[in-house]
Amino acid sequence: MLTIEQIIAKLNTDNDSIFPREALEDAILQQSAITPSLLSIIDEIAGNPQFVEDTPAFMYALYLLAQFREKRAYPIIVQYFGQLGHEDEALYPTGDMVTEDLNSILASVCNSDLGLIKQLIEDQDVNEYVRSAALGSLVILYNNDQISRGDLVSYIETLLDHCLEQKEDAFFVASVVCNSCDIHPEELYDQLVTCFDQELVDEDIINKEYLDRYLEIDKDKALTRLKENRQCRLINDVITEMEWWACFHPDANLKQDLAPGFEYANQSKVGRNDPCPCGSGKKYKKCCLY
């Protein structure tokens, strides 16, 4: 079995194409012993975010601490993501994690303490994608029976009232609508329609027709679908969550059609957070895997 120092060294490797399965497996087996080191890694980056791209272990630490349900990670994670700017470049160091898994990570470490999650949601200075992920974490907690439907609906009602009273980012309002649809929004319908009527919603994200179609679905079926949604669950197995990322399967990417004009000779140099060479517009790590 690897020592804690060896595990951290392997997680900090610069080789983006090798999945550190052994290191992760040994980290899980030594949860108590490695947790202080993982907390130290994310705390260092939260205080010095400019070094995140030089610290590959940061990403693994987030997922491991989420699997460990480590509540001490909660304020540190909120600190890091809460300070990101609104520009797109602010999300580049962590690739697609904000839009794919930050909701699950927050739900996994919060220990049912919603205060910091709500702080992220309600702060207009926070990156809108981070706010959206924080809101999505509440849906995950509801989906895992850690928040009652009444409490979640009441909170979303408060958010919608705020959206109607104050000038809010249209993307964020669309996120509120989308998350409402996830829980079958019959109680919220009138407020949601008013948001559309007042043109507050980014309709490139979701439109009223979709809202109406979603409400036509039987509520029990919609909530069953939510239970089965792999994107709406806690982090239970970091290996399952990460091993399928395309950056760890370069051979699989050779089977894909390339974007026009792309020279595949450079494929081996594509990093985890680089655009996928297939031309999808997604980050390489989460694209082109069969």
C-alpha positions in Angstrom: 0.0 0.0 0.0 1.2 3.5 -0.8 2.2 5.9 1.9 0.3 9.2 2.3 3.3 11.0 0.8 3.3 8.6 -2.2 -0.4 9.0 -2.7 -0.2 12.8 -2.7 2.8 12.7 -5.1 0.8 10.5 -7.6 -2.2 12.7 -7.4 0.0 15.7 -8.2 1.4 14.1 -11.3 1.5 16.4 -14.4 0.6 13.4 -16.7 -3.0 14.1 -17.5 -3.5 10.9 -19.4 -2.9 8.4 -16.5 -5.8 7.8 -14.1 -4.3 7.4 -10.6 -6.5 4.5 -9.6 -4.0 2.9 -7.2 -3.4 6.2 -5.4 -7.2 6.9 -5.1 -7.9 3.3 -3.9 -5.2 3.6 -1.2 -6.4 7.1 -0.3 -9.9 5.7 0.3 -8.5 2.8 2.4 -6.6 5.4 4.5 -9.3 7.9 4.8 -8.6 9.1 8.3 -4.8 9.4 7.8 -5.0 11.2 4.4 -7.9 13.6 5.2 -5.6 16.3 6.9 -3.4 16.3 3.8 -6.3 16.7 1.5 -7.7 19.5 3.6 -4.4 21.2 3.5 -4.2 21.0 -0.3 -7.6 22.7 -0.8 -7.0 25.2 1.9 -3.7 26.3 0.3 -5.4 26.7 -3.1 -8.4 28.5 -1.6 -6.0 31.1 -0.2 -3.8 31.1 -3.4 -6.1 30.3 -6.3 -3.5 31.4 -8.8 -1.7 28.1 -8.1 -4.6 25.8 -8.8 -3.4 24.8 -12.3 0.0 23.8 -10.8 -1.7 21.5 -8.3 -3.5 18.6 -9.9 -4.1 17.0 -6.5 -6.6 19.8 -5.8 -9.2 18.2 -8.1 -8.8 14.8 -6.6 -8.9 16.2 -3.1 -12.3 17.8 -3.8 -13.8 14.5 -4.9 -12.2 12.4 -2.2 -13.3 14.8 0.6 -16.8 14.7 -1.0 -16.8 10.9 -0.8 -15.6 11.1 2.8 -18.5 13.5 3.6 -15.8 15.7 5.2 -17.7 18.7 6.6 -14.4 20.6 7.3 -14.0 20.9 3.6 -17.3 22.7 3.2 -16.2 26.3 4.1 -12.9 25.9 2.2 -14.7 24.8 -1.0 -17.1 27.6 -0.7 -14.2 30.1 -0.2 -12.5 28.9 -3.4 -15.5 28.9 -5.7 -17.0 31.9 -4.1 -14.1 34.1 -5.2 -14.2 33.2 -8.9 -14.9 36.1 -11.2 -17.7 36.2 -13.8 -15.5 35.9 -16.8 -15.4 32.5 -18.5 -11.7 32.1 -17.9 -12.4 31.9 -14.2 -13.7 28.4 -14.6 -10.9 27.1 -16.9 -8.6 25.8 -14.1 -11.2 23.3 -12.9 -12.5 22.4 -16.3 -16.1 21.3 -16.4 -16.3 20.5 -12.6 -18.4 23.6 -11.8 -21.1 22.7 -14.3 -20.8 18.9 -13.9 -20.1 18.0 -10.3 -19.8 21.0 -8.0 -23.5 20.6 -7.0 -22.8 17.0 -5.9 -19.6 18.0 -4.1 -21.3 20.8 -2.1 -24.2 18.5 -1.2 -21.8 15.8 -0.1 -19.8 17.9 2.3 -22.4 20.3 3.7 -23.6 17.9 6.4 -27.2 19.4 5.9 -25.9 22.8 6.8 -27.3 25.0 4.0 -26.0 28.3 5.2 -22.9 28.6 3.0 -24.7 27.1 0.0 -27.4 29.7 0.3 -24.7 32.3 0.6 -23.3 31.3 -2.7 -26.7 31.2 -4.3 -27.7 34.7 -3.1 -24.5 36.6 -3.7 -24.6 38.3 -7.1 -20.9 38.9 -7.0 -20.4 35.1 -7.3 -19.9 33.5 -10.7 -23.3 32.6 -12.1 -22.3 29.0 -12.9 -21.2 28.6 -9.3 -24.5 30.0 -8.1 -26.3 27.6 -10.3 -24.3 24.7 -9.0 -25.0 25.7 -5.5 -28.8 25.8 -6.2 -28.5 22.4 -7.9 -26.9 21.1 -4.7 -30.2 21.8 -2.9 -32.0 19.7 -5.5 -29.6 16.9 -4.8 -30.1 17.1 -1.1 -33.9 16.9 -1.7 -33.4 14.0 -4.0 -31.5 12.2 -1.2 -34.1 13.0 1.4 -32.0 15.5 3.3 -34.3 18.5 2.5 -38.0 18.4 2.6 -40.0 19.4 -0.5 -41.7 22.1 1.5 -38.5 23.7 2.6 -37.0 23.5 -0.9 -40.1 24.9 -2.6 -40.3 27.7 0.0 -36.7 28.7 -0.6 -37.1 28.7 -4.4 -40.3 30.9 -4.0 -38.1 33.3 -2.1 -35.5 33.3 -4.9 -38.2 33.9 -7.5 -39.6 36.8 -5.5 -36.1 38.3 -5.4 -35.7 37.7 -9.2 -39.0 39.5 -9.8 -38.1 42.5 -7.5 -34.5 43.0 -8.4 -32.5 43.0 -11.5 -30.9 39.5 -11.6 -28.7 37.8 -14.2 -30.8 36.2 -16.8 -28.7 33.0 -16.8 -29.3 32.7 -13.0 -33.0 33.1 -13.4 -33.0 30.4 -16.1 -31.1 28.2 -13.6 -33.8 28.8 -11.0 -36.4 27.7 -13.6 -34.4 24.6 -14.6 -33.9 23.5 -11.0 -37.6 24.1 -10.4 -38.4 21.9 -13.4 -36.2 19.1 -11.9 -38.6 18.8 -8.9 -41.8 19.2 -11.0 -42.7 22.8 -10.3 -46.5 22.8 -9.9 -46.4 24.9 -6.7 -44.1 27.5 -8.4 -45.7 27.7 -11.8 -47.3 31.2 -11.5 -44.1 32.8 -10.4 -42.1 31.0 -13.1 -44.6 32.2 -15.8 -44.3 35.8 -14.4 -40.5 35.6 -14.9 -41.0 34.7 -18.5 -43.7 37.3 -19.0 -41.3 40.0 -17.6 -38.5 38.7 -19.9 -36.2 37.9 -17.0 -35.2 34.4 -18.2 -32.4 33.6 -20.6 -34.5 31.6 -23.1 -31.5 30.2 -24.8 -31.3 28.1 -21.6 -35.0 27.3 -21.1 -38.2 28.6 -22.5 -41.8 28.6 -21.3 -42.8 25.9 -23.8 -40.4 23.5 -22.1 -41.7 24.5 -18.7 -45.3 23.7 -19.8 -44.2 20.4 -21.4 -42.4 19.4 -18.2 -45.6 20.1 -16.1 -47.5 17.7 -18.4 -45.4 14.9 -17.1 -46.9 12.9 -14.3 -45.4 14.2 -11.0 -44.6 10.8 -9.7 -42.8 9.8 -12.9 -40.9 13.1 -12.9 -39.7 12.5 -9.4 -38.8 8.9 -10.2 -36.8 10.1 -13.1 -35.0 12.5 -10.7 -34.1 9.7 -8.4 -32.5 7.8 -11.3 -30.6 10.8 -12.6 -26.9 10.1 -12.1 -26.2 13.9 -12.2 -28.4 14.4 -9.2 -26.7 12.3 -6.6 -24.0 12.6 -3.9 -20.4 11.6 -4.5 -20.2 8.0 -3.4 -17.3 6.6 -5.5 -14.6 9.0 -6.7 -13.2 6.3 -9.0 -16.6 5.8 -10.8 -17.0 9.6 -11.0 -13.6 10.3 -12.6 -12.3 7.3 -14.4 -14.5 7.7 -17.5 -13.1 11.2 -18.2 -11.8 11.3 -21.8 -8.4 12.6 -20.8 -7.7 9.1 -19.2 -8.7 7.3 -22.4 -6.7 8.8 -25.2 -7.0 5.7 -27.4 -10.8 5.9 -27.3 -10.5 9.4 -28.7 -8.6 8.2 -31.8 -12.0 6.6 -32.9 -13.7 9.9 -33.1 -14.2 12.1 -36.1 -11.9 15.1 -36.0 -12.9 18.8 -36.4 -12.1 20.1 -39.9 -8.4 21.0 -40.2 -7.3 19.5 -36.9 -3.9 17.9 -36.9 -4.1 14.8 -34.7 -0.4 14.7 -34.3 -0.9 17.1 -31.4 -3.4 14.8 -29.6 -1.0 13.6 -27.0 -0.4 17.2 -25.8 -4.1 17.9 -25.2 -4.5 18.6 -21.5 -7.4 17.9 -19.1 -8.8 21.4 -19.3 -8.1 22.0 -23.0 -10.9 22.1 -25.6 -11.6 18.7 -27.0 -10.0 18.1 -30.4 -13.2 16.7 -31.8 -14.6 20.2 -32.0 -17.5 19.8 -29.6 -16.6 22.9 -27.6 -16.4 20.8 -24.4 -13.4 20.3 -22.3 -11.3 17.4 -23.4 -11.6 15.4 -20.2 -15.3 15.0 -20.5 -15.8 14.5 -24.2 -15.3 11.9 -26.9 -15.5 8.9 -24.6 -17.8 6.1 -26.0 
